[in-house]
C-alpha cells in the first residue's frame, strides 16, 4: 500500500470508529467461540480418550472415516438424512414463498395480521414442547386418529410414530407447519419493497392478479429466493436434530436415524468422541461442497449468488 492509500484507510477507519466499536465485540466473540474450538477437529484423526489430552492421543489418520463409510448403518443413515432433507427442500422450501405471495394479496389489514400472527406462533413453541404434543396427538388414541377415524378417512387408528413408513411424512408436515409463517417473513419483507406503481401500471394495462404475481412479484424477489435456496441446499445434511431426536424411537429407527442423531449416539452415548467428530467433519465438508455447487449454479442460471 502507498502512503496515501494507508492514510486514506486510517482516515476511513477513524471516521467509522463508532461502527467499529459495535462490530469488534461480535468479531472477538466469534473468534473465541467459533474459531478457537475448531482446533478440536484434530481428534477426528486421532484415537482420543477423555482421560488423555488431545495432543497425547495417538494418530490414526482416516481410520474413523473409513469405519463410518463401511459401517452397515451408513447407507440407511445417509438415505434417511438425504430423504428427509430433500422432502423439506422440494416441498418445504417453496411453500413459504407461495404463502407470502398469497398473504400479500390479502387486502383486509385485520384479517391479514390475524393470519400472520397465527402462522408465526408455532415457531415460538420449543421442539421439546411440540414433540411431546405430537407424540400424544399421533398415538392410537390421539386427536389425529380420532379426527381421521370419525371422518371416515381411516378404518382404524394408526400408531404413526411406531411405523417407519410414516416417519418421513410426519417429519415433513410437522416441520413445515412449525416454520411456514416464520420462513415467510423474509419474503414478505422483500415483497413490501416492490414499487406499488408497477402494480398500478399493470392494472391499467389490464393485467390479472396472476399476471401481476408472475411478472412483477416473482421477478422482484428472485434475488431473495436465490440466496435462501443456496442456504437451504448447504443445510441439507442438517435434518433438524431436535425434531428427529424427539420424534424418533426404537420402532421407527429404520426411518428416523440420521447423521445428527448417529453423531449424538456415538459421541455422547458411546463416548466415541473421535469417531463422532470424524462424522461431523465429513458432514461439514459435504455441506461446504453443496454450498459451492448451489452458489455456482444459481449464479449461472439467475446471475445472483451468495458470494
ZAFI-432524 format. One record per residue (C-alpha): residue number from 1; residue in one letter; chain; x, y, z. Coordinates in nm, 3 decimals, m for minus. Layout:
<atoms>
+-----+--------+--------+---------+---------+---------+
| num | residu | chaine |      c1 |      c2 |      c3 |
+-----+--------+--------+---------+---------+---------+
| NUM |      A |      A |       X |       Y |       Z |
...
+-----+--------+--------+---------+---------+---------+
</atoms>
This chain:
<atoms>
+-----+--------+--------+---------+---------+---------+
| num | residu | chaine |      c1 |      c2 |      c3 |
+-----+--------+--------+---------+---------+---------+
|   1 |      X |      A |   0.000 |   0.000 |   0.000 |
|   2 |      X |      A |   0.122 |   0.352 |  m0.081 |
|   3 |      X |      A |   0.147 |   0.618 |   0.189 |
|   4 |      X |      A |  m0.160 |   0.799 |   0.055 |
|   5 |      X |      A |  m0.371 |   0.484 |   0.046 |
|   6 |      X |      A |  m0.260 |   0.395 |   0.402 |
|   7 |      X |      A |  m0.357 |   0.744 |   0.516 |
|   8 |      X |      A |  m0.696 |   0.717 |   0.344 |
|   9 |      X |      A |  m0.752 |   0.374 |   0.502 |
|  10 |      X |      A |  m0.672 |   0.510 |   0.850 |
|  11 |      X |      A |  m0.896 |   0.810 |   0.796 |
|  12 |      X |      A |  m1.183 |   0.590 |   0.682 |
|  13 |      X |      A |  m1.132 |   0.358 |   0.980 |
|  14 |      X |      A |  m1.132 |   0.656 |   1.218 |
|  15 |      X |      A |  m1.445 |   0.802 |   1.060 |
|  16 |      X |      A |  m1.617 |   0.467 |   1.128 |
|  17 |      X |      A |  m1.485 |   0.435 |   1.483 |
|  18 |      X |      A |  m1.830 |   0.402 |   1.640 |
|  19 |      X |      A |  m1.935 |   0.136 |   1.390 |
|  20 |      X |      A |  m1.606 |  m0.045 |   1.453 |
|  21 |      X |      A |  m1.672 |  m0.041 |   1.828 |
|  22 |      X |      A |  m2.006 |  m0.209 |   1.762 |
|  23 |      X |      A |  m1.857 |  m0.473 |   1.531 |
|  24 |      X |      A |  m1.546 |  m0.575 |   1.723 |
|  25 |      X |      A |  m1.721 |  m0.738 |   2.023 |
|  26 |      X |      A |  m1.900 |  m0.967 |   1.776 |
|  27 |      X |      A |  m1.576 |  m1.047 |   1.593 |
|  28 |      X |      A |  m1.398 |  m1.126 |   1.921 |
|  29 |      X |      A |  m1.690 |  m1.342 |   2.038 |
|  30 |      X |      A |  m1.691 |  m1.533 |   1.709 |
|  31 |      X |      A |  m1.313 |  m1.586 |   1.722 |
|  32 |      X |      A |  m1.324 |  m1.720 |   2.080 |
|  33 |      X |      A |  m1.628 |  m1.944 |   2.048 |
|  34 |      X |      A |  m1.624 |  m2.040 |   1.676 |
|  35 |      X |      A |  m1.264 |  m2.042 |   1.557 |
|  36 |      X |      A |  m1.051 |  m2.139 |   1.858 |
|  37 |      X |      A |  m1.262 |  m2.452 |   1.928 |
|  38 |      X |      A |  m1.200 |  m2.564 |   1.567 |
|  39 |      X |      A |  m0.858 |  m2.688 |   1.679 |
|  40 |      X |      A |  m1.051 |  m2.976 |   1.839 |
|  41 |      X |      A |  m1.128 |  m3.109 |   1.490 |
|  42 |      X |      A |  m0.786 |  m3.275 |   1.505 |
|  43 |      X |      A |  m0.934 |  m3.553 |   1.725 |
|  44 |      X |      A |  m1.112 |  m3.682 |   1.413 |
|  45 |      X |      A |  m0.771 |  m3.809 |   1.305 |
|  46 |      X |      A |  m0.669 |  m3.936 |   1.650 |
|  47 |      X |      A |  m0.773 |  m4.207 |   1.892 |
|  48 |      X |      A |  m0.886 |  m3.962 |   2.158 |
|  49 |      X |      A |  m0.973 |  m4.077 |   2.510 |
|  50 |      X |      A |  m1.124 |  m3.843 |   2.768 |
|  51 |      X |      A |  m0.856 |  m3.947 |   3.020 |
|  52 |      X |      A |  m0.578 |  m3.804 |   2.799 |
|  53 |      X |      A |  m0.524 |  m3.465 |   2.637 |
|  54 |      X |      A |  m0.590 |  m3.414 |   2.266 |
|  55 |      X |      A |  m0.218 |  m3.379 |   2.192 |
|  56 |      X |      A |  m0.130 |  m3.703 |   2.374 |
|  57 |      X |      A |  m0.375 |  m3.910 |   2.168 |
|  58 |      X |      A |  m0.233 |  m4.145 |   1.902 |
|  59 |      X |      A |  m0.271 |  m4.057 |   1.535 |
|  60 |      X |      A |  m0.494 |  m4.295 |   1.337 |
|  61 |      X |      A |  m0.532 |  m4.094 |   1.015 |
|  62 |      X |      A |  m0.853 |  m4.165 |   0.824 |
|  63 |      X |      A |  m0.939 |  m4.476 |   1.024 |
|  64 |      X |      A |  m1.260 |  m4.326 |   1.172 |
|  65 |      X |      A |  m1.379 |  m4.205 |   0.833 |
|  66 |      X |      A |  m1.323 |  m4.547 |   0.676 |
|  67 |      X |      A |  m1.506 |  m4.711 |   0.966 |
|  68 |      X |      A |  m1.808 |  m4.484 |   0.910 |
|  69 |      X |      A |  m1.814 |  m4.544 |   0.533 |
|  70 |      X |      A |  m1.801 |  m4.920 |   0.586 |
|  71 |      X |      A |  m2.050 |  m4.921 |   0.873 |
|  72 |      X |      A |  m2.359 |  m5.135 |   0.791 |
|  73 |      X |      A |  m2.574 |  m4.841 |   0.906 |
|  74 |      X |      A |  m2.408 |  m4.594 |   0.666 |
|  75 |      X |      A |  m2.648 |  m4.649 |   0.374 |
|  76 |      X |      A |  m2.957 |  m4.627 |   0.593 |
|  77 |      X |      A |  m2.830 |  m4.316 |   0.775 |
|  78 |      X |      A |  m2.748 |  m4.133 |   0.451 |
|  79 |      X |      A |  m3.079 |  m4.239 |   0.292 |
|  80 |      X |      A |  m3.278 |  m4.105 |   0.586 |
|  81 |      X |      A |  m3.075 |  m3.783 |   0.607 |
|  82 |      X |      A |  m3.100 |  m3.705 |   0.236 |
|  83 |      X |      A |  m3.458 |  m3.832 |   0.205 |
|  84 |      X |      A |  m3.598 |  m3.612 |   0.483 |
|  85 |      X |      A |  m3.387 |  m3.314 |   0.375 |
|  86 |      X |      A |  m3.487 |  m3.344 |   0.009 |
|  87 |      X |      A |  m3.855 |  m3.361 |   0.104 |
|  88 |      X |      A |  m3.815 |  m3.045 |   0.311 |
|  89 |      X |      A |  m3.627 |  m2.878 |   0.024 |
|  90 |      X |      A |  m3.867 |  m2.978 |  m0.254 |
|  91 |      X |      A |  m4.191 |  m2.922 |  m0.060 |
|  92 |      X |      A |  m4.096 |  m2.719 |   0.247 |
|  93 |      X |      A |  m3.886 |  m2.457 |   0.064 |
|  94 |      X |      A |  m4.141 |  m2.323 |  m0.190 |
|  95 |      X |      A |  m4.439 |  m2.324 |   0.049 |
|  96 |      X |      A |  m4.329 |  m2.012 |   0.247 |
|  97 |      X |      A |  m4.281 |  m1.830 |  m0.085 |
|  98 |      X |      A |  m4.631 |  m1.922 |  m0.201 |
|  99 |      X |      A |  m4.773 |  m1.836 |   0.141 |
| 100 |      X |      A |  m4.603 |  m1.494 |   0.141 |
| 101 |      X |      A |  m4.732 |  m1.413 |  m0.208 |
| 102 |      X |      A |  m5.088 |  m1.518 |  m0.118 |
| 103 |      X |      A |  m5.076 |  m1.326 |   0.209 |
| 104 |      X |      A |  m4.959 |  m1.017 |   0.022 |
| 105 |      X |      A |  m5.273 |  m1.033 |  m0.191 |
| 106 |      X |      A |  m5.499 |  m1.012 |   0.116 |
| 107 |      X |      A |  m5.629 |  m0.654 |   0.133 |
| 108 |      X |      A |  m5.813 |  m0.671 |   0.465 |
| 109 |      X |      A |  m5.546 |  m0.550 |   0.712 |
| 110 |      X |      A |  m5.711 |  m0.703 |   1.021 |
| 111 |      X |      A |  m5.755 |  m1.043 |   0.859 |
| 112 |      X |      A |  m5.402 |  m1.030 |   0.718 |
| 113 |      X |      A |  m5.246 |  m0.954 |   1.059 |
| 114 |      X |      A |  m5.451 |  m1.231 |   1.221 |
| 115 |      X |      A |  m5.329 |  m1.487 |   0.967 |
| 116 |      X |      A |  m4.970 |  m1.369 |   1.012 |
| 117 |      X |      A |  m4.989 |  m1.397 |   1.392 |
| 118 |      X |      A |  m5.146 |  m1.745 |   1.380 |
| 119 |      X |      A |  m4.886 |  m1.869 |   1.129 |
| 120 |      X |      A |  m4.593 |  m1.731 |   1.334 |
| 121 |      X |      A |  m4.700 |  m1.881 |   1.668 |
| 122 |      X |      A |  m4.579 |  m2.243 |   1.615 |
| 123 |      X |      A |  m4.224 |  m2.115 |   1.554 |
| 124 |      X |      A |  m4.205 |  m1.992 |   1.913 |
| 125 |      X |      A |  m4.303 |  m2.330 |   2.056 |
| 126 |      X |      A |  m3.995 |  m2.530 |   2.155 |
| 127 |      X |      A |  m3.948 |  m2.866 |   1.982 |
| 128 |      X |      A |  m3.934 |  m3.019 |   2.331 |
| 129 |      X |      A |  m4.289 |  m2.898 |   2.397 |
| 130 |      X |      A |  m4.410 |  m2.958 |   2.043 |
| 131 |      X |      A |  m4.250 |  m3.303 |   2.034 |
| 132 |      X |      A |  m4.446 |  m3.404 |   2.344 |
| 133 |      X |      A |  m4.768 |  m3.274 |   2.188 |
| 134 |      X |      A |  m4.706 |  m3.459 |   1.861 |
| 135 |      X |      A |  m4.631 |  m3.785 |   2.041 |
| 136 |      X |      A |  m4.969 |  m3.752 |   2.218 |
| 137 |      X |      A |  m5.161 |  m3.637 |   1.909 |
| 138 |      X |      A |  m5.017 |  m3.911 |   1.685 |
| 139 |      X |      A |  m5.076 |  m4.201 |   1.925 |
| 140 |      X |      A |  m5.351 |  m4.454 |   1.851 |
| 141 |      X |      A |  m5.580 |  m4.276 |   2.099 |
| 142 |      X |      A |  m5.463 |  m3.929 |   1.999 |
| 143 |      X |      A |  m5.651 |  m3.638 |   1.844 |
| 144 |      X |      A |  m5.527 |  m3.700 |   1.488 |
| 145 |      X |      A |  m5.652 |  m4.059 |   1.481 |
| 146 |      X |      A |  m5.986 |  m3.963 |   1.634 |
| 147 |      X |      A |  m6.045 |  m3.698 |   1.366 |
| 148 |      X |      A |  m5.939 |  m3.926 |   1.079 |
| 149 |      X |      A |  m6.150 |  m4.220 |   1.202 |
| 150 |      X |      A |  m6.458 |  m4.004 |   1.272 |
| 151 |      X |      A |  m6.442 |  m3.853 |   0.923 |
| 152 |      X |      A |  m6.409 |  m4.200 |   0.769 |
| 153 |      X |      A |  m6.060 |  m4.138 |   0.630 |
| 154 |      X |      A |  m5.920 |  m4.429 |   0.835 |
| 155 |      X |      A |  m6.092 |  m4.755 |   0.925 |
| 156 |      X |      A |  m5.890 |  m4.794 |   1.243 |
| 157 |      X |      A |  m5.632 |  m4.589 |   1.438 |
| 158 |      X |      A |  m5.268 |  m4.594 |   1.329 |
| 159 |      X |      A |  m4.968 |  m4.559 |   1.559 |
| 160 |      X |      A |  m4.790 |  m4.310 |   1.331 |
| 161 |      X |      A |  m4.467 |  m4.289 |   1.532 |
| 162 |      X |      A |  m4.444 |  m4.666 |   1.570 |
| 163 |      X |      A |  m4.434 |  m4.728 |   1.194 |
| 164 |      X |      A |  m4.121 |  m4.627 |   0.996 |
| 165 |      X |      A |  m4.334 |  m4.583 |   0.682 |
| 166 |      X |      A |  m4.498 |  m4.270 |   0.824 |
| 167 |      X |      A |  m4.196 |  m4.104 |   0.983 |
| 168 |      X |      A |  m4.072 |  m3.902 |   0.684 |
| 169 |      X |      A |  m4.422 |  m3.764 |   0.629 |
| 170 |      X |      A |  m4.459 |  m3.674 |   0.996 |
| 171 |      X |      A |  m4.119 |  m3.501 |   0.994 |
| 172 |      X |      A |  m4.206 |  m3.303 |   0.679 |
| 173 |      X |      A |  m4.556 |  m3.195 |   0.784 |
| 174 |      X |      A |  m4.464 |  m3.102 |   1.142 |
| 175 |      X |      A |  m4.156 |  m2.903 |   1.037 |
| 176 |      X |      A |  m4.346 |  m2.721 |   0.760 |
| 177 |      X |      A |  m4.635 |  m2.638 |   0.993 |
| 178 |      X |      A |  m4.398 |  m2.507 |   1.260 |
| 179 |      X |      A |  m4.181 |  m2.289 |   1.035 |
| 180 |      X |      A |  m4.414 |  m2.187 |   0.748 |
| 181 |      X |      A |  m4.516 |  m1.847 |   0.884 |
| 182 |      X |      A |  m4.174 |  m1.758 |   1.021 |
| 183 |      X |      A |  m3.995 |  m1.854 |   0.698 |
| 184 |      X |      A |  m4.237 |  m1.635 |   0.500 |
| 185 |      X |      A |  m4.129 |  m1.319 |   0.686 |
| 186 |      X |      A |  m3.820 |  m1.257 |   0.472 |
| 187 |      X |      A |  m4.023 |  m1.297 |   0.150 |
| 188 |      X |      A |  m4.293 |  m1.061 |   0.281 |
| 189 |      X |      A |  m4.019 |  m0.809 |   0.356 |
| 190 |      X |      A |  m3.886 |  m0.843 |   0.000 |
| 191 |      X |      A |  m4.236 |  m0.806 |  m0.146 |
| 192 |      X |      A |  m4.304 |  m0.494 |   0.062 |
| 193 |      X |      A |  m4.008 |  m0.327 |  m0.110 |
| 194 |      X |      A |  m4.165 |  m0.357 |  m0.457 |
| 195 |      X |      A |  m4.271 |  m0.025 |  m0.610 |
| 196 |      X |      A |  m4.654 |  m0.015 |  m0.600 |
| 197 |      X |      A |  m4.661 |   0.194 |  m0.915 |
| 198 |      X |      A |  m4.564 |  m0.118 |  m1.109 |
| 199 |      X |      A |  m4.884 |  m0.288 |  m0.995 |
| 200 |      X |      A |  m5.089 |   0.022 |  m1.079 |
| 201 |      X |      A |  m4.939 |   0.039 |  m1.428 |
| 202 |      X |      A |  m5.009 |  m0.333 |  m1.478 |
| 203 |      X |      A |  m5.370 |  m0.285 |  m1.366 |
| 204 |      X |      A |  m5.413 |  m0.004 |  m1.620 |
| 205 |      X |      A |  m5.280 |  m0.238 |  m1.889 |
| 206 |      X |      A |  m5.547 |  m0.491 |  m1.788 |
| 207 |      X |      A |  m5.320 |  m0.744 |  m1.612 |
| 208 |      X |      A |  m5.490 |  m1.005 |  m1.392 |
| 209 |      X |      A |  m5.376 |  m1.089 |  m1.038 |
| 210 |      X |      A |  m5.188 |  m1.397 |  m1.159 |
| 211 |      X |      A |  m5.013 |  m1.193 |  m1.429 |
| 212 |      X |      A |  m4.909 |  m0.931 |  m1.171 |
| 213 |      X |      A |  m4.772 |  m1.205 |  m0.942 |
| 214 |      X |      A |  m4.587 |  m1.385 |  m1.221 |
| 215 |      X |      A |  m4.445 |  m1.080 |  m1.400 |
| 216 |      X |      A |  m4.388 |  m0.839 |  m1.109 |
| 217 |      X |      A |  m4.383 |  m1.008 |  m0.767 |
| 218 |      X |      A |  m4.185 |  m1.322 |  m0.851 |
| 219 |      X |      A |  m3.911 |  m1.147 |  m1.057 |
| 220 |      X |      A |  m3.875 |  m0.883 |  m0.784 |
| 221 |      X |      A |  m3.800 |  m1.141 |  m0.513 |
| 222 |      X |      A |  m3.581 |  m1.370 |  m0.725 |
| 223 |      X |      A |  m3.266 |  m1.247 |  m0.550 |
| 224 |      X |      A |  m3.405 |  m1.331 |  m0.207 |
| 225 |      X |      A |  m3.525 |  m1.672 |  m0.327 |
| 226 |      X |      A |  m3.180 |  m1.745 |  m0.476 |
| 227 |      X |      A |  m2.995 |  m1.663 |  m0.151 |
| 228 |      X |      A |  m3.239 |  m1.864 |   0.062 |
| 229 |      X |      A |  m3.215 |  m2.158 |  m0.180 |
| 230 |      X |      A |  m2.835 |  m2.160 |  m0.159 |
| 231 |      X |      A |  m2.851 |  m2.166 |   0.222 |
| 232 |      X |      A |  m3.118 |  m2.439 |   0.215 |
| 233 |      X |      A |  m2.907 |  m2.662 |  m0.011 |
| 234 |      X |      A |  m2.597 |  m2.609 |   0.205 |
| 235 |      X |      A |  m2.806 |  m2.705 |   0.510 |
| 236 |      X |      A |  m2.937 |  m3.028 |   0.356 |
| 237 |      X |      A |  m2.743 |  m3.264 |   0.581 |
| 238 |      X |      A |  m2.886 |  m3.092 |   0.890 |
| 239 |      X |      A |  m3.214 |  m3.276 |   0.937 |
| 240 |      X |      A |  m3.327 |  m3.074 |   1.243 |
| 241 |      X |      A |  m3.175 |  m3.272 |   1.529 |
| 242 |      X |      A |  m3.429 |  m3.156 |   1.790 |
| 243 |      X |      A |  m3.723 |  m3.276 |   1.585 |
| 244 |      X |      A |  m3.576 |  m3.611 |   1.481 |
| 245 |      X |      A |  m3.435 |  m3.686 |   1.826 |
| 246 |      X |      A |  m3.769 |  m3.621 |   1.998 |
| 247 |      X |      A |  m3.994 |  m3.798 |   1.747 |
| 248 |      X |      A |  m3.759 |  m4.089 |   1.679 |
| 249 |      X |      A |  m3.775 |  m4.412 |   1.875 |
| 250 |      X |      A |  m3.670 |  m4.778 |   1.855 |
| 251 |      X |      A |  m3.978 |  m4.871 |   1.648 |
| 252 |      X |      A |  m3.920 |  m4.613 |   1.373 |
| 253 |      X |      A |  m3.537 |  m4.612 |   1.390 |
| 254 |      X |      A |  m3.507 |  m4.752 |   1.036 |
| 255 |      X |      A |  m3.654 |  m4.426 |   0.904 |
| 256 |      X |      A |  m3.552 |  m4.180 |   1.175 |
| 257 |      X |      A |  m3.180 |  m4.233 |   1.231 |
| 258 |      X |      A |  m2.991 |  m3.951 |   1.057 |
| 259 |      X |      A |  m2.633 |  m3.824 |   1.074 |
| 260 |      X |      A |  m2.702 |  m3.586 |   1.363 |
| 261 |      X |      A |  m2.869 |  m3.848 |   1.584 |
| 262 |      X |      A |  m2.596 |  m4.101 |   1.499 |
| 263 |      X |      A |  m2.326 |  m3.848 |   1.600 |
| 264 |      X |      A |  m2.510 |  m3.793 |   1.928 |
| 265 |      X |      A |  m2.541 |  m4.168 |   1.983 |
| 266 |      X |      A |  m2.171 |  m4.231 |   1.915 |
| 267 |      X |      A |  m2.033 |  m3.921 |   2.088 |
| 268 |      X |      A |  m2.250 |  m3.864 |   2.394 |
| 269 |      X |      A |  m2.398 |  m4.212 |   2.424 |
| 270 |      X |      A |  m2.099 |  m4.435 |   2.348 |
| 271 |      X |      A |  m1.822 |  m4.188 |   2.436 |
| 272 |      X |      A |  m1.653 |  m4.235 |   2.096 |
| 273 |      X |      A |  m1.555 |  m3.870 |   2.058 |
| 274 |      X |      A |  m1.305 |  m3.915 |   1.774 |
| 275 |      X |      A |  m1.550 |  m4.123 |   1.569 |
| 276 |      X |      A |  m1.832 |  m3.872 |   1.625 |
| 277 |      X |      A |  m1.602 |  m3.581 |   1.533 |
| 278 |      X |      A |  m1.497 |  m3.757 |   1.213 |
| 279 |      X |      A |  m1.861 |  m3.799 |   1.110 |
| 280 |      X |      A |  m1.933 |  m3.435 |   1.194 |
| 281 |      X |      A |  m1.632 |  m3.322 |   0.989 |
| 282 |      X |      A |  m1.747 |  m3.535 |   0.696 |
| 283 |      X |      A |  m2.089 |  m3.368 |   0.713 |
| 284 |      X |      A |  m1.932 |  m3.020 |   0.723 |
| 285 |      X |      A |  m1.715 |  m3.090 |   0.417 |
| 286 |      X |      A |  m2.017 |  m3.215 |   0.218 |
| 287 |      X |      A |  m2.216 |  m2.910 |   0.330 |
| 288 |      X |      A |  m1.939 |  m2.681 |   0.202 |
| 289 |      X |      A |  m1.934 |  m2.864 |  m0.133 |
| 290 |      X |      A |  m2.313 |  m2.834 |  m0.163 |
| 291 |      X |      A |  m2.289 |  m2.463 |  m0.081 |
| 292 |      X |      A |  m2.033 |  m2.403 |  m0.355 |
| 293 |      X |      A |  m2.233 |  m2.606 |  m0.611 |
| 294 |      X |      A |  m2.560 |  m2.427 |  m0.527 |
| 295 |      X |      A |  m2.388 |  m2.086 |  m0.535 |
| 296 |      X |      A |  m2.222 |  m2.159 |  m0.873 |
| 297 |      X |      A |  m2.543 |  m2.299 |  m1.026 |
| 298 |      X |      A |  m2.760 |  m2.010 |  m0.906 |
| 299 |      X |      A |  m2.505 |  m1.757 |  m1.032 |
| 300 |      X |      A |  m2.501 |  m1.919 |  m1.378 |
| 301 |      X |      A |  m2.879 |  m1.955 |  m1.406 |
| 302 |      X |      A |  m3.002 |  m1.638 |  m1.233 |
| 303 |      X |      A |  m2.697 |  m1.412 |  m1.224 |
| 304 |      X |      A |  m2.738 |  m1.392 |  m0.845 |
| 305 |      X |      A |  m2.532 |  m1.562 |  m0.578 |
| 306 |      X |      A |  m2.432 |  m1.552 |  m0.213 |
| 307 |      X |      A |  m2.068 |  m1.471 |  m0.295 |
+-----+--------+--------+---------+---------+---------+
</atoms>
